[in-house]
Amino acid sequence: MKVIAINGSPRRNWNTDLLCQEALKGAASCGAEVELIHLYDYCFKGCISCMACHLKTSMDQYLCFYKDELTPVLQKCLDADVLIIGSPIYYGQVTGMVRSLMERFLFPLDTYAIDENGHRITKRKKIVPSAFIYTMNANETQLRQYGMDQRLRSNEKNLKGILGHCESMYCCDTYQVNDYSRYTVTIFDPEHKRNQKEIQFPLELQKAYNLGQHLVELSKNQNN
């Protein structure tokens, strides 16, 4: 059982990374082999639309044909039994690095073909339980008020369409910097943010741990 978590944040040992680490601890507690990948360690592009993966002769090819530093990461994602992608929210969406990863990972597994029932044909038949872990400044009310949850569900839908299962965890109202007085930030109450980190964030870490356990159990059930 291989579980891969992708830290799609440029920061280490901060909100997104810590939640990914905790999800992997939960997975490891169920006997899984785990690995954390820091996406910002790699230099790569998004899809270059070469269309090589959609040639009729490429139906048995699952890996993006364009070779760069992301290639071994994509291979690990393909080999995983569980995939977790963590990302902070920038302007209502995942980071550009995560978006590029998704393009390169999903497009080679998809097709523009449909079966006799009109359903999209995908190359990957194995169900791989997956999840997104999102971190954001917005609180839960703002998440829904501004429709961010609806926009982010498109990521879940895309991953589910290829891997067969995807769910999302939202970590809202996060503590962004250690000293708010140094920055041009006046819309947040630093004391409130500090309390969120000390009181709420440990609860989010537990949710991430539980998520890791849950996804491993789902994978075990799928393979039985």
Backbone as CSV, one residue per row, in Angstrom:
resi,resn,N_x,N_y,N_z,CA_x,CA_y,CA_z,C_x,C_y,C_z
1,MET,0.845,-1.192,0.000,0.000,0.000,0.000,0.881,1.243,0.000
2,LYS,0.830,1.995,-1.087,1.631,3.202,-1.217,0.728,4.430,-1.164
3,VAL,1.071,5.356,-0.283,0.311,6.594,-0.139,1.249,7.765,-0.424
4,ILE,0.881,8.580,-1.395,1.652,9.757,-1.769,0.873,11.006,-1.379
5,ALA,1.539,11.921,-0.711,0.957,13.233,-0.431,1.799,14.294,-1.123
6,ILE,1.138,15.212,-1.793,1.801,16.302,-2.502,1.587,17.596,-1.732
7,ASN,2.663,18.205,-1.278,2.562,19.523,-0.673,2.667,20.558,-1.784
8,GLY,1.536,21.123,-2.170,1.499,22.097,-3.254,1.676,23.523,-2.791
9,SER,2.229,23.689,-1.603,2.530,25.017,-1.070,4.022,25.278,-1.173
10,PRO,4.430,26.540,-1.381,5.861,26.852,-1.388,6.478,26.783,0.005
11,ARG,5.653,26.693,1.042,6.156,26.686,2.405,6.302,25.259,2.937
12,ARG,7.331,25.098,3.755,7.498,23.848,4.490,7.160,24.077,5.960
13,ASN,6.661,23.024,6.579,6.323,23.073,8.003,5.379,24.218,8.351
14,TRP,4.488,24.495,7.411,3.422,25.463,7.663,2.098,24.742,7.433
15,ASN,1.019,25.471,7.280,-0.317,24.874,7.334,-0.507,23.671,6.409
16,THR,-0.319,23.878,5.114,-0.579,22.809,4.145,0.359,21.629,4.353
17,ASP,1.628,21.921,4.516,2.624,20.872,4.715,2.332,20.071,5.981
18,LEU,2.004,20.753,7.069,1.732,20.062,8.330,0.511,19.152,8.223
19,LEU,-0.500,19.602,7.507,-1.694,18.775,7.326,-1.380,17.550,6.471
20,CYS,-0.564,17.732,5.428,-0.159,16.588,4.602,0.649,15.594,5.437
21,GLN,1.560,16.111,6.253,2.343,15.234,7.113,1.437,14.424,8.033
22,GLU,0.426,15.083,8.581,-0.462,14.401,9.524,-1.315,13.354,8.821
23,ALA,-1.755,13.664,7.595,-2.509,12.675,6.819,-1.659,11.437,6.562
24,LEU,-0.378,11.638,6.290,0.515,10.499,6.065,0.740,9.706,7.348
25,LYS,0.780,10.384,8.484,0.895,9.666,9.755,-0.326,8.758,9.953
26,GLY,-1.493,9.277,9.618,-2.698,8.468,9.715,-2.640,7.269,8.791
27,ALA,-2.148,7.471,7.564,-2.017,6.370,6.608,-1.004,5.346,7.098
28,ALA,0.112,5.830,7.636,1.155,4.933,8.119,0.673,4.097,9.298
29,SER,-0.235,4.654,10.099,-0.766,3.914,11.242,-1.583,2.704,10.805
30,CYS,-2.000,2.711,9.545,-2.748,1.576,8.981,-1.837,0.637,8.194
31,GLY,-0.525,0.845,8.298,0.428,-0.042,7.650,0.874,0.375,6.270
32,ALA,0.497,1.574,5.830,0.849,2.019,4.480,2.277,2.537,4.419
33,GLU,2.868,2.393,3.241,4.157,3.025,2.943,3.859,4.428,2.441
34,VAL,4.450,5.448,3.074,4.058,6.825,2.773,5.237,7.648,2.273
35,GLU,4.916,8.666,1.487,5.943,9.593,0.991,5.330,10.969,0.797
36,LEU,6.045,11.979,1.242,5.628,13.364,1.058,6.509,14.015,-0.002
37,ILE,5.867,14.630,-0.986,6.580,15.299,-2.072,6.304,16.793,-1.993
38,HIS,7.368,17.592,-1.967,7.243,19.044,-1.969,7.312,19.524,-3.421
39,LEU,6.179,19.926,-3.946,6.064,20.211,-5.370,6.966,21.368,-5.799
40,TYR,7.193,22.328,-4.906,8.003,23.490,-5.261,9.496,23.171,-5.324
41,ASP,9.866,21.941,-5.021,11.267,21.523,-5.192,11.597,21.230,-6.653
42,TYR,10.575,21.155,-7.492,10.758,20.717,-8.874,10.502,21.861,-9.853
43,CYS,11.252,21.838,-10.943,11.072,22.816,-12.017,10.350,22.120,-13.176
44,PHE,9.153,22.585,-13.508,8.371,21.910,-14.548,7.334,22.853,-15.145
45,LYS,6.756,22.404,-16.228,5.709,23.145,-16.927,4.372,22.431,-16.770
46,GLY,3.311,23.157,-17.106,2.018,22.518,-17.260,1.948,21.818,-18.606
47,CYS,0.780,21.327,-18.970,0.587,20.637,-20.241,0.999,21.541,-21.403
48,ILE,1.775,21.005,-22.347,2.208,21.787,-23.515,1.359,21.464,-24.746
49,SER,0.298,20.684,-24.554,-0.656,20.367,-25.627,0.007,19.717,-26.836
50,CYS,0.948,18.829,-26.580,1.584,18.111,-27.690,0.669,17.013,-28.239
51,MET,-0.311,16.603,-27.429,-1.327,15.607,-27.806,-0.764,14.210,-28.016
52,ALA,0.509,13.986,-27.677,1.094,12.654,-27.860,0.364,11.600,-27.043
53,CYS,-0.138,11.983,-25.877,-0.823,11.015,-25.009,-2.198,10.630,-25.539
54,HIS,-2.710,11.350,-26.547,-4.025,11.049,-27.092,-3.969,10.401,-28.478
55,LEU,-2.784,10.055,-28.925,-2.674,9.289,-30.166,-3.313,7.910,-29.983
56,LYS,-3.840,7.353,-31.033,-4.457,6.025,-30.949,-3.447,4.976,-30.511
57,THR,-2.184,5.223,-30.819,-1.125,4.279,-30.434,-0.690,4.458,-28.973
58,SER,-1.305,5.411,-28.263,-0.879,5.712,-26.896,-1.889,5.284,-25.841
59,MET,-2.859,4.456,-26.221,-3.905,4.070,-25.269,-3.359,3.278,-24.081
60,ASP,-2.194,2.662,-24.240,-1.616,1.918,-23.126,-0.530,2.722,-22.408
61,GLN,-0.422,4.012,-22.748,0.560,4.880,-22.111,-0.142,5.809,-21.121
62,TYR,0.260,5.747,-19.855,-0.408,6.510,-18.810,0.384,7.742,-18.366
63,LEU,1.638,7.814,-18.771,2.505,8.875,-18.283,2.661,9.971,-19.328
64,CYS,2.665,11.216,-18.862,2.868,12.360,-19.752,4.144,12.166,-20.569
65,PHE,4.074,12.403,-21.866,5.208,12.186,-22.761,6.292,13.244,-22.595
66,TYR,5.916,14.433,-22.133,6.896,15.499,-21.968,7.752,15.200,-20.739
67,LYS,9.046,15.191,-20.908,9.962,14.814,-19.831,10.616,16.052,-19.210
68,ASP,10.450,16.174,-17.914,11.135,17.209,-17.150,11.215,16.729,-15.708
69,GLU,11.459,17.625,-14.773,11.644,17.212,-13.387,10.368,16.652,-12.755
70,LEU,9.219,16.923,-13.359,7.971,16.393,-12.815,7.759,14.918,-13.148
71,THR,8.447,14.401,-14.146,8.211,13.039,-14.624,8.267,11.990,-13.516
72,PRO,9.288,11.964,-12.656,9.296,10.959,-11.589,8.167,11.153,-10.578
73,VAL,7.734,12.390,-10.396,6.605,12.649,-9.491,5.322,12.065,-10.079
74,LEU,5.132,12.271,-11.374,3.958,11.714,-12.047,3.952,10.186,-11.963
75,GLN,5.125,9.583,-12.097,5.207,8.124,-11.990,4.806,7.656,-10.597
76,LYS,5.233,8.380,-9.584,4.856,8.017,-8.214,3.353,8.177,-8.002
77,CYS,2.766,9.193,-8.590,1.314,9.368,-8.501,0.591,8.211,-9.183
78,LEU,1.116,7.767,-10.314,0.519,6.638,-11.027,0.617,5.345,-10.222
79,ASP,1.716,5.168,-9.498,1.939,3.941,-8.745,1.209,3.927,-7.408
80,ALA,0.708,5.081,-6.976,0.118,5.196,-5.643,-1.212,4.460,-5.536
81,ASP,-1.476,3.931,-4.354,-2.783,3.348,-4.027,-3.707,4.399,-3.419
82,VAL,-3.114,5.444,-2.867,-3.859,6.583,-2.317,-3.076,7.842,-2.687
83,LEU,-3.796,8.880,-3.118,-3.151,10.136,-3.498,-3.803,11.291,-2.746
84,ILE,-2.977,12.099,-2.089,-3.454,13.270,-1.349,-2.734,14.493,-1.901
85,ILE,-3.489,15.518,-2.257,-2.910,16.750,-2.788,-3.299,17.898,-1.874
86,GLY,-2.301,18.560,-1.310,-2.550,19.713,-0.451,-2.182,20.996,-1.163
87,SER,-3.009,22.024,-0.961,-2.723,23.311,-1.599,-3.331,24.456,-0.802
88,PRO,-2.572,25.542,-0.627,-3.209,26.773,-0.159,-4.053,27.342,-1.288
89,ILE,-4.974,28.196,-0.936,-5.846,28.805,-1.939,-5.338,30.199,-2.276
90,TYR,-4.993,30.392,-3.544,-4.547,31.683,-4.052,-5.599,32.208,-5.033
91,TYR,-6.205,33.330,-4.713,-7.242,33.915,-5.573,-8.331,32.898,-5.922
92,GLY,-8.757,32.159,-4.910,-9.903,31.269,-5.075,-9.607,29.941,-5.714
93,GLN,-8.312,29.620,-5.951,-7.995,28.335,-6.566,-6.678,27.799,-6.006
94,VAL,-6.356,26.577,-6.436,-5.103,25.961,-6.025,-3.925,26.738,-6.606
95,THR,-2.746,26.468,-6.083,-1.554,27.135,-6.617,-1.316,26.733,-8.069
96,GLY,-0.593,27.569,-8.780,-0.288,27.260,-10.180,0.474,25.956,-10.335
97,MET,1.313,25.640,-9.370,2.077,24.393,-9.422,1.154,23.182,-9.347
98,VAL,0.150,23.257,-8.478,-0.800,22.147,-8.361,-1.626,22.025,-9.626
99,ARG,-2.027,23.152,-10.175,-2.800,23.120,-11.420,-1.992,22.458,-12.542
100,SER,-0.713,22.811,-12.644,0.143,22.203,-13.670,0.306,20.709,-13.439
101,LEU,0.459,20.309,-12.179,0.534,18.889,-11.853,-0.718,18.155,-12.319
102,MET,-1.878,18.727,-12.036,-3.134,18.077,-12.409,-3.261,17.931,-13.922
103,GLU,-2.861,18.969,-14.661,-2.903,18.882,-16.125,-2.041,17.730,-16.630
104,ARG,-0.829,17.662,-16.117,0.123,16.665,-16.595,-0.233,15.255,-16.137
105,PHE,-0.873,15.143,-14.981,-1.225,13.835,-14.437,-2.515,13.291,-15.049
106,LEU,-3.530,14.136,-15.167,-4.855,13.658,-15.572,-5.030,13.513,-17.082
107,PHE,-4.484,14.452,-17.853,-4.767,14.440,-19.292,-4.303,13.161,-19.986
108,PRO,-3.130,12.598,-19.660,-2.721,11.350,-20.306,-3.606,10.158,-19.936
109,LEU,-4.351,10.270,-18.845,-5.232,9.176,-18.416,-6.647,9.324,-18.972
110,ASP,-6.921,10.449,-19.585,-8.245,10.751,-20.125,-8.246,10.514,-21.635
111,THR,-9.415,10.550,-22.234,-9.529,10.486,-23.694,-10.663,11.402,-24.142
112,TYR,-10.757,11.604,-25.426,-11.897,12.310,-26.003,-12.888,11.319,-26.602
113,ALA,-12.800,10.061,-26.191,-13.665,9.013,-26.736,-14.808,8.700,-25.761
114,ILE,-15.920,8.229,-26.314,-17.054,7.811,-25.490,-17.442,6.382,-25.853
115,ASP,-18.047,5.682,-24.888,-18.486,4.313,-25.151,-19.884,4.310,-25.750
116,GLU,-20.457,3.119,-25.906,-21.767,3.008,-26.560,-22.887,3.650,-25.758
117,ASN,-22.625,3.910,-24.467,-23.626,4.566,-23.619,-23.384,6.069,-23.484
118,GLY,-22.409,6.567,-24.209,-22.122,7.993,-24.177,-21.254,8.431,-23.017
119,HIS,-20.656,7.470,-22.325,-19.790,7.795,-21.196,-18.348,7.969,-21.644
120,ARG,-17.688,8.931,-21.042,-16.286,9.217,-21.376,-15.419,7.999,-21.049
121,ILE,-14.551,7.639,-21.969,-13.626,6.523,-21.759,-12.342,7.062,-21.141
122,THR,-11.923,6.456,-20.051,-10.636,6.800,-19.451,-9.741,5.572,-19.485
123,LYS,-8.437,5.805,-19.490,-7.487,4.690,-19.578,-7.335,3.960,-18.257
124,ARG,-7.446,4.665,-17.154,-7.192,4.088,-15.838,-8.449,3.434,-15.308
125,LYS,-8.395,2.161,-14.984,-9.550,1.439,-14.472,-9.473,1.205,-12.968
126,LYS,-8.257,1.247,-12.425,-8.068,1.042,-10.994,-8.621,2.228,-10.205
127,ILE,-9.390,1.940,-9.158,-9.895,3.001,-8.290,-8.816,3.355,-7.267
128,VAL,-8.452,4.623,-7.233,-7.441,5.118,-6.308,-8.084,6.190,-5.424
129,PRO,-8.389,5.886,-4.173,-8.957,6.916,-3.292,-8.021,8.121,-3.205
130,SER,-8.584,9.295,-3.370,-7.772,10.511,-3.382,-8.496,11.605,-2.618
131,ALA,-7.741,12.650,-2.293,-8.334,13.770,-1.558,-7.521,15.031,-1.784
132,PHE,-8.211,16.161,-1.689,-7.571,17.462,-1.635,-7.641,17.982,-0.207
133,ILE,-6.550,18.570,0.246,-6.534,19.294,1.509,-6.287,20.757,1.169
134,TYR,-7.266,21.604,1.453,-7.164,23.023,1.128,-6.953,23.848,2.397
135,THR,-6.050,24.813,2.339,-5.870,25.768,3.427,-6.119,27.164,2.884
136,MET,-6.712,28.019,3.720,-7.093,29.342,3.211,-7.311,30.338,4.342
137,ASN,-7.179,31.616,4.028,-7.492,32.684,4.966,-8.989,32.816,5.194
138,ALA,-9.781,32.530,4.183,-11.228,32.678,4.283,-11.782,31.781,5.375
139,ASN,-12.803,32.265,6.078,-13.478,31.420,7.053,-14.556,30.604,6.342
140,GLU,-15.225,29.742,7.067,-16.191,28.833,6.437,-17.352,29.586,5.804
141,THR,-17.776,30.678,6.423,-18.874,31.479,5.854,-18.454,32.087,4.529
142,GLN,-17.256,32.668,4.491,-16.753,33.280,3.258,-16.509,32.235,2.179
143,LEU,-16.081,31.056,2.580,-15.855,29.969,1.623,-17.094,29.724,0.784
144,ARG,-18.245,29.730,1.429,-19.508,29.469,0.724,-20.121,30.744,0.154
145,GLN,-19.988,31.842,0.880,-20.558,33.113,0.440,-20.010,33.548,-0.908
146,TYR,-18.716,33.339,-1.116,-18.073,33.758,-2.363,-17.971,32.623,-3.384
147,GLY,-18.589,31.501,-3.086,-18.634,30.402,-4.053,-17.324,29.675,-4.247
148,MET,-16.396,29.851,-3.300,-15.101,29.183,-3.446,-15.242,27.671,-3.385
149,ASP,-16.143,27.196,-2.539,-16.320,25.746,-2.429,-16.820,25.152,-3.734
150,GLN,-17.661,25.904,-4.464,-18.151,25.426,-5.748,-17.031,25.344,-6.773
151,ARG,-16.157,26.358,-6.783,-15.038,26.355,-7.720,-14.067,25.213,-7.409
152,LEU,-13.822,25.010,-6.139,-12.869,23.967,-5.755,-13.420,22.573,-6.012
153,ARG,-14.732,22.439,-6.041,-15.320,21.121,-6.324,-14.983,20.641,-7.728
154,SER,-14.650,21.556,-8.616,-14.270,21.132,-9.970,-12.990,20.299,-9.918
155,ASN,-12.080,20.620,-9.000,-10.871,19.811,-8.849,-11.229,18.400,-8.391
156,GLU,-12.112,18.348,-7.412,-12.563,17.048,-6.893,-13.228,16.227,-8.001
157,LYS,-14.056,16.898,-8.795,-14.747,16.207,-9.893,-13.757,15.665,-10.917
158,ASN,-12.739,16.461,-11.246,-11.753,16.027,-12.239,-10.962,14.818,-11.755
159,LEU,-10.539,14.850,-10.498,-9.762,13.728,-9.969,-10.629,12.482,-9.825
160,LYS,-11.854,12.679,-9.386,-12.780,11.543,-9.253,-13.059,10.904,-10.611
161,GLY,-13.162,11.733,-11.643,-13.465,11.208,-12.973,-12.396,10.266,-13.503
162,ILE,-11.167,10.439,-13.037,-10.068,9.584,-13.499,-9.746,8.487,-12.489
163,LEU,-9.705,8.837,-11.205,-9.271,7.882,-10.185,-10.419,7.154,-9.503
164,GLY,-11.640,7.612,-9.728,-12.802,6.887,-9.212,-13.308,7.338,-7.866
165,HIS,-12.480,8.038,-7.095,-12.926,8.529,-5.783,-12.090,9.744,-5.409
166,CYS,-12.760,10.797,-4.938,-12.052,11.969,-4.438,-12.943,12.703,-3.446
167,GLU,-12.338,13.216,-2.403,-13.050,14.039,-1.431,-12.166,15.215,-1.045
168,SER,-12.742,16.153,-0.312,-11.994,17.367,0.015,-12.086,17.671,1.497
169,MET,-11.004,18.246,2.008,-10.953,18.755,3.373,-10.601,20.238,3.304
170,TYR,-11.413,21.067,3.946,-11.197,22.506,3.944,-10.694,22.947,5.319
171,CYS,-9.535,23.564,5.342,-8.987,24.140,6.571,-9.047,25.660,6.417
172,CYS,-10.002,26.281,7.089,-10.294,27.699,6.886,-9.690,28.583,7.982
173,ASP,-9.626,29.871,7.669,-9.249,30.886,8.659,-7.881,30.596,9.266
174,THR,-6.918,30.300,8.425,-5.610,29.853,8.903,-4.725,31.027,9.348
175,TYR,-3.725,30.694,10.114,-2.719,31.637,10.602,-1.646,31.749,9.535
176,GLN,-1.496,32.926,8.941,-0.685,33.045,7.728,0.771,33.441,7.989
177,VAL,0.996,34.333,8.940,2.354,34.797,9.241,2.544,34.871,10.752
178,ASN,3.791,34.823,11.180,4.057,34.839,12.625,3.865,36.213,13.263
179,ASP,4.096,37.257,12.483,3.983,38.614,13.026,3.205,39.479,12.044
180,TYR,1.902,39.629,12.278,1.045,40.379,11.362,1.403,41.863,11.320
181,SER,2.047,42.386,12.360,2.368,43.812,12.415,3.384,44.224,11.351
182,ARG,4.109,43.274,10.804,5.132,43.580,9.802,4.557,43.702,8.395
183,TYR,3.296,43.371,8.212,2.731,43.275,6.868,1.544,44.220,6.702
184,THR,1.229,44.511,5.442,0.089,45.373,5.135,-1.192,44.547,5.205
185,VAL,-1.504,44.105,6.393,-2.675,43.259,6.623,-3.523,43.906,7.709
186,THR,-4.656,44.460,7.318,-5.536,45.094,8.305,-6.936,44.479,8.328
187,ILE,-7.213,43.542,7.423,-8.547,42.952,7.390,-8.683,41.774,8.344
188,PHE,-7.556,41.318,8.931,-7.593,40.210,9.871,-7.227,40.698,11.274
189,ASP,-7.807,40.073,12.250,-7.469,40.333,13.649,-6.376,39.358,14.056
190,PRO,-5.155,39.844,14.288,-4.046,38.944,14.623,-4.333,38.063,15.841
191,GLU,-5.030,38.602,16.828,-5.327,37.810,18.017,-6.275,36.662,17.687
192,HIS,-7.254,36.954,16.836,-8.172,35.897,16.393,-7.417,34.826,15.628
193,LYS,-6.526,35.252,14.746,-5.743,34.290,13.954,-4.864,33.433,14.859
194,ARG,-4.296,34.052,15.879,-3.440,33.307,16.807,-4.262,32.253,17.563
195,ASN,-5.459,32.651,17.969,-6.334,31.700,18.655,-6.734,30.553,17.742
196,GLN,-6.951,30.872,16.463,-7.279,29.819,15.495,-6.152,28.795,15.412
197,LYS,-4.912,29.300,15.401,-3.768,28.397,15.308,-3.641,27.523,16.556
198,GLU,-3.873,28.109,17.705,-3.673,27.390,18.953,-4.825,26.465,19.304
199,ILE,-6.040,26.836,18.905,-7.224,26.063,19.313,-7.792,25.236,18.160
200,GLN,-7.980,25.874,16.994,-8.639,25.185,15.889,-7.703,24.309,15.070
201,PHE,-6.485,24.799,14.827,-5.598,24.055,13.929,-5.267,22.655,14.442
202,PRO,-5.065,22.440,15.747,-4.861,21.059,16.209,-6.032,20.138,15.866
203,LEU,-7.243,20.688,15.834,-8.408,19.888,15.432,-8.334,19.547,13.946
204,GLU,-7.828,20.491,13.155,-7.663,20.238,11.718,-6.592,19.168,11.478
205,LEU,-5.549,19.193,12.286,-4.515,18.165,12.171,-5.097,16.781,12.447
206,GLN,-5.977,16.701,13.410,-6.625,15.418,13.709,-7.514,14.979,12.554
207,LYS,-8.211,15.933,11.923,-9.035,15.610,10.754,-8.167,15.042,9.627
208,ALA,-7.002,15.651,9.434,-6.094,15.179,8.381,-5.601,13.774,8.698
209,TYR,-5.268,13.525,9.949,-4.837,12.189,10.381,-5.928,11.165,10.092
210,ASN,-7.162,11.524,10.460,-8.298,10.632,10.215,-8.525,10.409,8.724
211,LEU,-8.301,11.469,7.932,-8.460,11.359,6.486,-7.479,10.348,5.917
212,GLY,-6.227,10.396,6.371,-5.238,9.429,5.908,-5.645,8.008,6.220
213,GLN,-6.138,7.778,7.414,-6.617,6.447,7.794,-7.797,6.018,6.922
214,HIS,-8.727,6.935,6.746,-9.948,6.653,5.978,-9.637,6.260,4.535
215,LEU,-8.719,6.985,3.896,-8.395,6.703,2.498,-7.700,5.350,2.351
216,VAL,-6.852,5.001,3.305,-6.190,3.693,3.260,-7.223,2.580,3.403
217,GLU,-8.150,2.742,4.311,-9.189,1.722,4.481,-10.043,1.595,3.228
218,LEU,-10.333,2.725,2.588,-11.079,2.677,1.324,-10.312,1.892,0.274
219,SER,-9.017,2.136,0.184,-8.187,1.438,-0.790,-8.146,-0.051,-0.520
220,LYS,-8.021,-0.427,0.743,-8.022,-1.840,1.115,-9.325,-2.509,0.704
221,ASN,-10.430,-1.824,0.946,-11.746,-2.382,0.588,-11.912,-2.522,-0.907
222,GLN,-11.346,-1.561,-1.661,-11.443,-1.621,-3.121,-10.677,-2.808,-3.682
223,ASN,-9.591,-3.185,-3.019,-8.722,-4.247,-3.526,-9.065,-5.616,-2.976
224,ASN,-10.074,-5.699,-2.125,-10.488,-6.997,-1.564,-11.541,-7.657,-2.457
